[in-house]
Amino acid sequence: MRRLTILALVLGLFACFNTPAPAEEPALESDDQKMLYALGQAVARGISTLEFTDEEMVYIQMGLRDAATGKESRVDMAQFGPRLDSTMQARVTQLAQRENEAGKIYCDQQASVEGAEKLPSGLIFQALAAGDGPAPVPGDQVKVHYHGTLRDGTVFDSTRGKDPVQFAVTGVIPCFSEGLQKLNAGGKARLTCPSQIAYGDRGSPPKIKPGAALTFEVELVEVVGKPAAAAAPAEPEPIP
């Protein structure tokens, strides 16, 4: 997670881009205009999971405008400035706790589905189709199709309509890695992941909130095996 001092600065930048849209929005014509628009998009994505209300945004905008126009601060920055990190961290923690509670209810519901198995890690595994190929082990590379959703069904990432992706079995979040190792090539499963074995309390902005539970529908297309080791140098020929 980025340092919260940087996050606090980003919040101010976001406020600048969060002003009401003009009656007629300007066209994006020049590269400079498009770059500024891209900056607004990037900044907003970085803090979207913090869920500031419209009322809160009013005060953030006020602070930005006063500082940007050289007005005297309405608060003692020597007092409130050093508290920004802890305030933002407390907000993230609060949001994560709320999402964790909702995620637990969701995971309990998924664990009650017929055929679902809750593993000691908390992963809820539901086989959808059996495979007849080998099962991967740590160190293997695999080719996979997946469809990832939040507990409300929102898709945050998917390979549907695309080529399968290749990665190391242990190069993904723990629940995904564990679920893959319970499949044989050609098999499919539904993995429901509590936050502690997904992205935890940090989340993965902008789409995955702190503390979010996730679900993946996974197809293990192929076990590629371990990456090829570098060839050992040839032994020198004996001198006759």
N, C-alpha and C positions, 0 to 999 in steps of 0.2 A: 504494500500500500504506500502511496506517496506520503511524504511528510505532510503533516496537517498544516504547518505554516504555509506551505505552497498551496494547499487546498484552500486556506482562507483567502489567499490572494486570488485564486481562481474564482472563488465565490463572488468577489467584487467584479471581476471581468464578466462573469455570467450575468450579473445584474444589469450591466450595460446593454447586453443583448436581449434582456428580458423586458424591455420597455414595450408598450403597446405598439402594434404595427400601424404604420400610417395608413390613411384611407386608400392610397394607391401605392402599393409596394414598388420600389425601384427595380428595374430590370438588372439582371446580372450579365453585364456585357464585357467589361475588361477583366483581365486576369487579376488585377489588384482587388476588384470588387468580389470576384469569386474567392480569392484567398481570404478576405475578411469574413465572408460568409462561412467558409470552411472553418475558420477560427471559432466562430460562434457555435457551429455544430460540435466541434471537438470539446470546447469548454463545457457546453451543456451536457454532453454525454458523460463527462467526467464526474459530475455532481448530481446527476438525475436521481440516483438512489437515495440521496439525503432528504428528499421529499419536503422541501421548503414550501410553506403555504403562501398564498397570495399576500397575506398580511405580513408575514416575515420578509418577503421579497421587497416590500415597501421600504423597510428600514435598511435593508442591504443596499438598495438603490440610493437611498438618501445619503448614506455614508460614502458611497462611490462618488456621487455628484459633488458633495461638499469637498472631498479631497481633490477631485479632478479639477475643480474650478478655483481652488486655493482658499476656500472658506475655512474659517477657524473650526476645528473639530468641536462637536457638541458634547463629546465625552472626553474624559481624561484617558488618552491612549496609553500613557504610562501605566495606568491601572488596568485597562481592559485589553490592551494589545497582547500582553503575556498570557492572557487567559483564553486566547483563541484556540490554541492547540487542544487544551483540555476540554473546552466547550464542544468542539467538533468531535473529539473522541467520545465524549459522553453521548452525543447524538447518535453516532454510529453504533455504539453499544446498545442504546435504547431501541433503535430500529432492528438491530440483530436479535435482541431478546424477543421482540414482538414477532418477528418473522420465524424465529426458532419455535415459538409456541404454536404458531399456525402450521409450521412444517411438521411438528410432531403429530398433530391431529391428522394431517394429510397422510403421513407415513403409516400411522395406525390403520387408516382406512385401506391403504394399499396392501398392507400385510394381511388383511382379512379377506382379500380376494381369493377365490378358489384357485389352488395351484401355486399360490405365492409362498415363498420360503423366506423367513427373516433370519439372516445370518448373524453371528456374534458381533460383527462390526457395526451392525445396524442396517446394512444393505438388504433391500427386499428384492429377491430374485424370482422372476416368473418366467419359466421356459415357454417359448412360443412355438419353436420348431427345433427338432433334433438335427444335429449335423452328423456326418459320417466321416469327417476328416480328423486330423490330429488336434489336440488341445494345446494352446500356447502355454509357455512357461516364462518366467522372468528372463529377460534378455532377448526374447524373440521379437521380431518385427511382425506386424499383422496388417492386413488390409480390411477395412471396416466400413460399413454403412451405419449411420446413426441418425436419430431424430430426437433432439433434446427439447423438452418442454418444462415450463414452470408449473407450479401446482394449480394455476388457473387455466392451464392449457396453452398459454402463450409460447410460441416456438422461439427459442433463443439461438438455436443453431441446428443445421440439418444438412445431410448430404443427399437428400432425395432429389432425383433429377440430375445428379452429378456423378462423377466417378467416385469410387470408394477412396478413402484416405488411408495412407500408410503411416504408422508410427510405432514406437516401441511400446510393448505391453506396460512397462512401468513408467512410461513418459506422460501419463495422463493422471487425472485426479484419482484418488484411491478407490472410490466405488466403481469407477469405470474399469480400472485395472483388475480389481477382484472379480467383477462380473465377467470380463473377457476370459479369465482363466477357468471359468466354470462351463465354457462353451467349447464345442468341437467345431472345426471349420464347416461352414454351411448351416450352422445353427443360428437361431434367433432368440432373443430374450428381452424382457422388459426389466429395467433396473430402476428402482426408486431409491434415491440417495438422500439421507438426512444431511444437513449442512456440514456436520463434523467430518464427513468423508467426501465432501464435495468442495466448495470454495470457502467454507467456514464463515466466520464473522466478518471477513474482509469483503466477501462477495466478489463479483467480477463485473464492475460497471461497464457499460450503462445498463445492460439487460438483466443481470443477476444481482439481486439485492443482498446485503449482508444477512447471513443466517438463512439463506433460501434453500429449501429442499428441491431437488431436481428429479426428473424422470427421463430416461433414455430408452428408446427402442433401438436395439443393437442387432446387427447381422454381422457375424464373423465370416467374411468372404474368403479369406485365405490366411494361413499361417506361413509367412515368408521365411521364417527361421532367423537365425542370428546373423548379424552383419558379417560379411566375409572378412576374415582376419587378413592382415597384410601378409603377403607371402614372405617366408623366411629366406634370407639370402642363401644362394647355392653354395654348397661346400666347394672349396677350391680343388681343382684336379691335382692329384699327386704328381710331383715332379719325377719323371723317370730317372 
